[in-house]
Amino acid sequence: MRIMSLDVGSRTIGIACSDALLMTAQGIETIRRTSLEKDFNRLQELIAEYEVHELVVGMPKNMNGTKGERAEKTEIR
């Protein structure tokens, strides 16, 4: 079992994945965003390749804990 984390930006998606023992994580790829379909297709490929069972998506917040502009854009509606 592995956990994959995503750092979603407007131009790139940073991806890291844990080891099988969930002890460490390593950056594995940065996806250059082109279209939602291509982004999701590449994510699906990586999820299958690394046998990922959980995804964690970073939620950028302001220093006072409120959601910032980037957090609003990161949320799925």
PASE-279253 format. One record per residue: residue in one letter; x, y, z of N, C-alpha, C in turn. Coordinates in steps of 0.1 Angstrom, whole numbers, always signed. Example, Ala and Ser with C-alpha at 12.3 -4.5 7.8 and 13.67 -1.06 7.14 Angstrom:
BEGIN
(r "a"; (+132; -57; +78); (+123; -45; +78); (+132; -33; +78))
(r "s"; (+128; -22; +71); (+137; -11; +71); (+129; +0; +79))
This chain:
BEGIN
(r "m"; (+8; -12; +0); (+0; +0; +0); (+9; +12; +0))
(r "r"; (+5; +22; -8); (+13; +34; -9); (+3; +46; -9))
(r "i"; (+8; +58; -4); (+1; +70; -4); (+8; +79; -14))
(r "m"; (+0; +86; -23); (+5; +96; -32); (+0; +109; -28))
(r "s"; (+9; +119; -28); (+5; +133; -25); (+6; +142; -37))
(r "l"; (-3; +151; -39); (-4; +160; -50); (-3; +175; -45))
(r "d"; (+6; +182; -52); (+7; +197; -49); (+2; +203; -62))
(r "v"; (-11; +207; -62); (-17; +212; -75); (-15; +227; -76))
(r "g"; (-9; +230; -87); (-8; +245; -91); (-14; +247; -104))
(r "s"; (-14; +260; -108); (-21; +264; -121); (-13; +259; -133))
(r "r"; (+0; +257; -132); (+8; +253; -143); (+14; +239; -142))
(r "t"; (+16; +234; -129); (+22; +221; -127); (+15; +214; -116))
(r "i"; (+17; +201; -115); (+12; +192; -104); (+24; +185; -99))
(r "g"; (+28; +188; -87); (+40; +180; -81); (+34; +168; -74))
(r "i"; (+42; +157; -77); (+37; +144; -72); (+48; +137; -64))
(r "a"; (+44; +132; -52); (+53; +124; -43); (+46; +112; -40))
(r "c"; (+54; +101; -36); (+48; +88; -33); (+55; +82; -21))
(r "s"; (+48; +76; -12); (+54; +69; -1); (+61; +56; -5))
(r "d"; (+69; +51; +4); (+74; +37; +2); (+63; +28; +6))
(r "a"; (+65; +15; +4); (+55; +5; +7); (+52; +4; +22))
(r "l"; (+62; +8; +31); (+60; +7; +45); (+55; +20; +51))
(r "l"; (+52; +30; +43); (+47; +43; +47); (+56; +50; +56))
(r "m"; (+69; +48; +54); (+79; +55; +63); (+85; +67; +57))
(r "t"; (+87; +68; +44); (+93; +79; +37); (+85; +82; +24))
(r "a"; (+87; +94; +19); (+81; +98; +6); (+92; +104; -3))
(r "q"; (+90; +102; -15); (+100; +108; -25); (+92; +115; -36))
(r "g"; (+97; +126; -41); (+91; +133; -52); (+94; +124; -64))
(r "i"; (+83; +121; -72); (+85; +112; -84); (+83; +119; -97))
(r "e"; (+75; +130; -98); (+73; +136; -111); (+66; +150; -109))
(r "t"; (+68; +158; -118); (+61; +171; -119); (+54; +171; -133))
(r "i"; (+41; +171; -132); (+33; +171; -145); (+31; +186; -149))
(r "r"; (+35; +188; -161); (+32; +201; -167); (+18; +201; -172))
(r "r"; (+9; +209; -167); (-5; +209; -170); (-8; +214; -184))
(r "t"; (-16; +206; -191); (-20; +209; -205); (-35; +209; -206))
(r "s"; (-41; +198; -202); (-56; +197; -202); (-60; +188; -190))
(r "l"; (-72; +190; -185); (-77; +182; -174); (-76; +167; -178))
(r "e"; (-80; +164; -190); (-80; +150; -194); (-66; +144; -194))
(r "k"; (-57; +151; -200); (-43; +146; -200); (-37; +145; -186))
(r "d"; (-40; +155; -177); (-35; +155; -164); (-41; +143; -156))
(r "f"; (-54; +140; -157); (-60; +128; -151); (-54; +115; -156))
(r "n"; (-52; +115; -169); (-47; +102; -175); (-33; +99; -170))
(r "r"; (-25; +109; -169); (-11; +107; -163); (-12; +103; -149))
(r "l"; (-21; +109; -141); (-23; +105; -127); (-27; +91; -126))
(r "q"; (-36; +87; -134); (-41; +73; -134); (-29; +63; -137))
(r "e"; (-21; +67; -147); (-9; +59; -150); (+0; +57; -138))
(r "l"; (+3; +68; -131); (+12; +68; -120); (+6; +60; -108))
(r "i"; (-7; +62; -106); (-14; +55; -95); (-13; +40; -97))
(r "a"; (-15; +35; -110); (-14; +21; -113); (+1; +16; -111))
(r "e"; (+10; +24; -117); (+24; +20; -116); (+29; +19; -102))
(r "y"; (+25; +28; -93); (+30; +28; -79); (+21; +20; -70))
(r "e"; (+10; +15; -75); (+0; +7; -67); (-5; +16; -55))
(r "v"; (-9; +27; -58); (-14; +37; -48); (-28; +33; -43))
(r "h"; (-30; +35; -30); (-43; +32; -24); (-50; +44; -18))
(r "e"; (-42; +55; -16); (-47; +67; -11); (-41; +79; -17))
(r "l"; (-48; +90; -19); (-43; +102; -24); (-45; +113; -14))
(r "v"; (-35; +122; -13); (-36; +133; -4); (-33; +146; -13))
(r "v"; (-42; +155; -12); (-41; +167; -20); (-38; +179; -11))
(r "g"; (-27; +186; -13); (-23; +197; -5); (-34; +209; -7))
(r "m"; (-37; +215; +5); (-46; +226; +5); (-39; +238; +10))
(r "p"; (-35; +247; +1); (-28; +259; +6); (-37; +269; +14))
(r "k"; (-32; +273; +25); (-39; +282; +34); (-31; +294; +37))
(r "n"; (-38; +304; +41); (-32; +317; +45); (-26; +314; +59))
(r "m"; (-17; +324; +63); (-11; +322; +77); (-21; +322; +88))
(r "n"; (-33; +328; +86); (-43; +327; +97); (-52; +315; +96))
(r "g"; (-49; +306; +87); (-56; +293; +86); (-68; +294; +76))
(r "t"; (-71; +305; +71); (-82; +306; +61); (-78; +302; +47))
(r "k"; (-87; +298; +39); (-84; +294; +25); (-80; +306; +17))
(r "g"; (-69; +305; +10); (-65; +315; +1); (-70; +313; -13))
(r "e"; (-66; +322; -22); (-71; +321; -36); (-67; +308; -43))
(r "r"; (-55; +303; -40); (-50; +291; -46); (-58; +279; -41))
(r "a"; (-62; +279; -28); (-70; +269; -22); (-84; +268; -29))
(r "e"; (-90; +279; -32); (-103; +280; -38); (-102; +273; -52))
(r "k"; (-91; +276; -59); (-89; +270; -73); (-86; +255; -72))
(r "t"; (-80; +250; -61); (-76; +236; -59); (-88; +227; -57))
(r "e"; (-99; +233; -50); (-110; +225; -47); (-117; +220; -59))
(r "i"; (-122; +207; -58); (-130; +202; -69); (-145; +205; -66))
(r "r"; (-151; +210; -76); (-166; +214; -74); (-174; +205; -83))
